Amino acid sequence: TAEIVEDYVRRDDRVRLIRNSELPEGWTGKNYSLHLGARAAGEATFLLFVDADTRHAPSNLSQAVTYALRNKIDMFSLILPIVNETFWEKVVQPITGSMLCIRYPIWKVNDPASSVAFGNGQYILIRREAYEAVGGHEAVRGVLLEDIAMAKRIKRSGKSLRVAYAKGISHIRMYRSLKEIWNGWARIFLSGMNRSLTMMSVGVLMLLLFSLLPYMVLIGTGIRLLAGVPTTGLWTLLGLSAVTVLVEMSMMARFFRAFQTDPRYVAFHPLGCLIALGILLSSISMLYSRRGLVWKGTRYDNRVNSGC
């Protein structure tokens, strides 16, 4: 990333590269970098934090700032369409992404009366005044999902928070292999569900009961009908499970389209659910693992005591 930025520095004197060789105790690497960037931004009215792997249309910034000014928004975060190219990206990420959407419904996030808060660190536009009022990145220095933590602080302070879908003006390709998908979403689930065993266990149950069970019932009753004497009860169960699967696939097809993925890949939905279940179980195991979580070359201790 530094080499790419250096190339821009040579071509545009507005671009600055801030180098840092130390990481103070208690900080994550990303949070400290963002902290340094915010300090170097002078007296700018707005600060924009974006991930290096995001891509934006030339009109993106003017649209976002105009929207924030007109609606008097203190923190404005965009949900970027995810570009999925490999098989595993197309099969898994619409499912993991939909789980996060269920955990943080946008309509609740944008409701000032609701306590639900969410921010997407891939794109956060925030007023400097609001940023400093809630303590900036120093206040969330050791948090892996600093975006959600920042959004919570903004909302609790009574400042305005808004999240919108960035269709047409931004996109991102998050991960390129099953290993990257597994490790990345394990981190997101771990922090996005507040390191709560209860919350993650509910996620496991929802995947089992509402996503995988209908397929298991459909396959099981189909096998029994083929192997034995058909009964009214079995035919009824087959019909109910078939309808449930069709409804589920229809709903998931909408998420696949939202994630810029061919909806035909919904045919692999059960496989994607199994992978998502494995990732979620991996997140739960990190709560008690001595190894903790390794992210961007740094190991973080996520263990909780048995009373949690």
C-alpha positions in Angstrom: 0.0 0.0 0.0 2.8 2.4 0.9 4.4 1.9 -2.6 1.1 2.7 -4.3 0.6 5.9 -2.1 4.2 7.0 -2.9 3.4 6.8 -6.6 0.4 9.2 -6.0 2.6 11.5 -3.9 4.9 11.9 -6.9 2.0 12.8 -9.2 -0.1 14.9 -6.8 1.2 17.2 -4.1 -2.1 17.1 -2.2 -1.4 13.5 -1.3 0.7 12.8 1.9 2.1 9.5 3.1 2.5 9.2 6.9 5.0 6.6 8.0 5.0 5.1 11.4 7.4 2.6 12.9 5.8 2.1 16.4 2.5 0.8 17.8 1.7 2.0 21.3 0.5 -0.6 23.8 -3.3 -1.0 23.7 -3.8 0.1 20.1 -4.7 -2.0 17.1 -2.5 -1.1 14.0 -5.4 0.2 12.0 -6.8 2.4 14.7 -3.5 4.0 15.4 -3.0 4.7 11.7 -6.4 6.3 11.4 -5.6 8.3 14.6 -2.4 9.6 13.0 -4.2 10.4 9.8 -6.9 12.4 11.6 -4.3 14.4 13.5 -2.6 15.3 10.2 -5.8 16.4 8.5 -5.6 19.9 9.9 -8.8 21.8 10.5 -10.9 20.0 7.9 -14.7 20.1 8.6 -15.1 16.5 7.6 -12.9 13.4 7.9 -13.3 10.5 5.5 -12.0 7.1 6.4 -11.9 4.5 3.7 -10.2 1.1 3.3 -7.4 0.8 0.7 -9.2 -1.8 -1.3 -12.3 0.2 -1.9 -13.1 1.8 -5.3 -15.2 5.0 -5.7 -16.7 7.0 -8.5 -15.4 10.5 -9.0 -18.7 12.0 -7.8 -18.7 9.9 -4.6 -17.3 12.5 -2.2 -19.3 15.4 -3.4 -22.5 13.4 -3.2 -21.7 12.1 0.3 -20.7 15.5 1.7 -23.7 17.2 0.1 -26.0 14.6 1.6 -24.4 15.0 5.1 -24.7 18.8 5.0 -28.3 18.8 3.8 -29.5 16.3 6.4 -27.2 17.6 9.2 -25.6 14.2 9.7 -22.6 13.9 12.0 -21.5 10.4 10.9 -22.4 9.0 7.5 -21.3 5.5 6.6 -21.8 3.7 3.3 -22.4 0.0 2.8 -20.4 -0.9 -0.3 -21.5 -3.5 -2.9 -19.1 -6.5 -2.6 -17.5 -7.7 -5.8 -17.4 -11.5 -5.7 -15.3 -13.3 -8.4 -14.3 -16.8 -7.2 -16.7 -19.6 -6.4 -16.3 -19.3 -2.6 -16.8 -15.6 -2.7 -20.1 -16.0 -4.6 -21.4 -18.8 -2.4 -20.4 -17.6 1.1 -20.2 -13.8 1.2 -23.9 -13.0 0.4 -24.8 -15.3 3.3 -22.3 -13.9 5.8 -23.3 -10.4 4.7 -27.0 -11.0 5.1 -26.3 -12.3 8.7 -24.7 -8.9 9.5 -27.6 -7.1 7.9 -30.0 -9.0 10.2 -27.9 -8.2 13.2 -27.9 -4.5 12.3 -31.0 -3.6 10.3 -30.4 -0.3 8.5 -33.9 1.1 9.4 -33.1 0.7 13.1 -29.6 2.1 12.7 -31.1 5.2 11.0 -33.8 5.6 13.7 -32.6 8.1 16.4 -35.0 6.5 18.8 -33.3 3.0 18.4 -30.2 2.1 20.3 -28.9 -0.1 17.3 -25.8 1.5 15.9 -23.6 0.4 13.0 -20.8 1.8 10.9 -18.9 0.3 8.0 -15.2 1.0 8.3 -14.8 0.7 4.6 -16.4 4.2 4.3 -17.0 6.6 7.2 -17.5 10.3 6.6 -17.6 12.1 10.0 -17.6 15.7 11.1 -14.4 16.5 12.9 -16.3 18.2 15.7 -18.3 15.0 16.3 -15.2 12.8 15.9 -13.4 14.8 18.6 -16.4 15.0 20.9 -16.6 11.2 21.2 -12.9 10.8 21.7 -11.9 9.9 18.1 -10.0 6.6 17.5 -8.2 6.9 20.8 -11.5 6.1 22.5 -11.8 2.8 20.6 -8.0 2.2 20.2 -8.1 -1.5 21.2 -11.3 -2.5 19.4 -11.1 -4.7 16.3 -14.3 -3.4 14.8 -13.7 0.2 15.5 -16.4 1.3 13.0 -19.3 -0.2 15.0 -17.8 1.0 18.3 -17.5 4.6 16.9 -21.1 4.5 15.6 -22.3 3.4 19.1 -20.4 6.3 20.7 -21.9 8.8 18.2 -25.4 7.6 18.7 -25.2 7.4 22.5 -23.9 11.0 22.5 -27.1 12.2 20.8 -25.4 13.0 17.5 -26.9 11.9 14.2 -25.9 8.7 12.5 -26.9 7.6 9.0 -26.1 4.5 7.0 -26.9 4.1 3.3 -26.2 1.6 0.4 -23.6 2.9 -2.0 -24.9 1.2 -5.2 -23.3 2.7 -8.3 -20.8 5.0 -6.6 -18.5 2.6 -4.7 -17.6 -1.1 -4.5 -15.1 -3.4 -2.8 -13.6 -6.8 -3.2 -13.1 -8.0 0.4 -11.4 -11.4 0.1 -10.1 -13.6 -2.6 -9.9 -17.2 -1.1 -11.9 -19.4 1.2 -9.1 -19.0 3.9 -9.4 -15.2 3.7 -13.2 -15.3 3.8 -13.0 -17.6 6.8 -10.5 -15.6 8.8 -12.0 -12.2 7.9 -15.6 -13.1 8.7 -14.6 -14.9 11.9 -13.1 -11.6 13.1 -16.2 -9.7 12.0 -18.6 -12.1 13.7 -16.5 -12.1 16.9 -16.5 -8.3 17.3 -19.8 -7.6 15.5 -21.6 -9.8 18.0 -19.8 -8.1 20.9 -17.8 -11.2 21.8 -21.1 -12.5 23.2 -21.4 -16.3 23.5 -25.2 -15.9 23.8 -25.5 -13.8 20.7 -23.2 -16.1 18.6 -25.1 -19.2 19.9 -28.4 -17.6 18.7 -26.7 -17.1 15.3 -25.8 -20.8 15.2 -29.3 -21.8 16.1 -30.8 -19.5 13.4 -28.5 -21.1 10.8 -29.5 -24.6 11.8 -33.2 -24.1 12.3 -34.1 -21.5 9.6 -31.5 -22.2 6.9 -30.3 -25.8 7.0 -33.2 -27.7 8.7 -35.7 -27.2 5.7 -33.1 -28.7 3.3 -32.5 -31.6 5.7 -36.2 -32.3 6.1 -36.7 -32.1 2.3 -33.9 -34.5 1.6 -34.8 -36.8 4.5 -38.5 -37.1 3.5 -37.6 -37.5 -0.1 -35.4 -40.5 0.7 -38.1 -42.0 2.9 -40.7 -41.7 0.2 -38.4 -43.4 -2.3 -37.4 -46.1 0.1 -40.7 -47.0 1.8 -44.4 -46.8 1.6 -45.6 -43.2 1.0 -47.9 -41.8 3.7 -50.0 -38.7 3.8 -47.9 -37.3 6.6 -44.7 -37.8 4.6 -46.2 -36.1 1.5 -47.4 -33.2 3.7 -44.0 -32.8 5.3 -42.3 -33.0 1.8 -44.6 -30.3 0.5 -44.1 -28.0 3.5 -40.3 -28.3 3.4 -40.3 -27.7 -0.4 -42.3 -24.5 0.0 -40.1 -23.4 2.8 -36.9 -24.0 0.7 -38.4 -22.1 -2.2 -39.3 -19.1 -0.1 -35.9 -19.1 1.5 -34.1 -19.3 -1.9 -36.3 -16.5 -3.2 -35.4 -14.3 -0.2 -31.7 -15.1 -0.5 -31.7 -14.4 -4.2 -32.4 -10.8 -3.3 -29.3 -10.7 -1.1 -27.2 -12.3 -3.8 -28.3 -9.5 -6.2 -27.5 -6.9 -3.5 -24.0 -8.3 -3.2 -23.5 -8.0 -7.0 -23.6 -11.8 -7.3 -25.3 -14.0 -9.9 -28.5 -15.1 -8.1 -28.2 -18.6 -9.7 -25.5 -19.2 -7.1 -28.3 -19.5 -4.5 -28.5 -23.1 -5.7 -25.4 -23.6 -3.4 -27.1 -22.0 -0.5 -26.9 -25.0 1.8 -23.1 -25.3 1.2 -22.7 -21.6 1.9 -24.7 -22.0 5.1 -22.5 -24.9 6.3 -19.4 -22.7 5.7 -21.0 -19.8 7.5 -21.9 -22.1 10.4 -18.2 -23.2 10.5 -17.0 -19.6 10.6 -19.4 -18.8 13.4 -18.3 -21.8 15.4 -14.7 -20.8 14.8 -15.6 -17.3 16.3 -17.0 -19.0 19.3 -13.9 -21.1 19.8 -11.8 -17.9 19.8 -13.6 -16.8 22.9 -11.8 -19.5 24.9 -8.7 -20.0 22.8 -5.2 -19.3 24.1 -4.1 -18.5 20.6 -6.6 -15.6 20.3 -7.2 -13.9 17.0 -4.4 -13.1 14.5 -5.2 -10.2 12.3 -2.8 -8.2 10.0 0.2 -9.9 11.7 -0.9 -9.0 15.3 -2.3 -11.5 17.8 -5.2 -10.3 20.0 -6.5 -12.0 23.1 -10.2 -12.6 22.9 -10.7 -15.0 25.8 -13.6 -14.5 28.2 -14.2 -16.0 31.6 -16.5 -18.9 32.1 -19.2 -16.6 33.6 -19.7 -14.8 30.3 
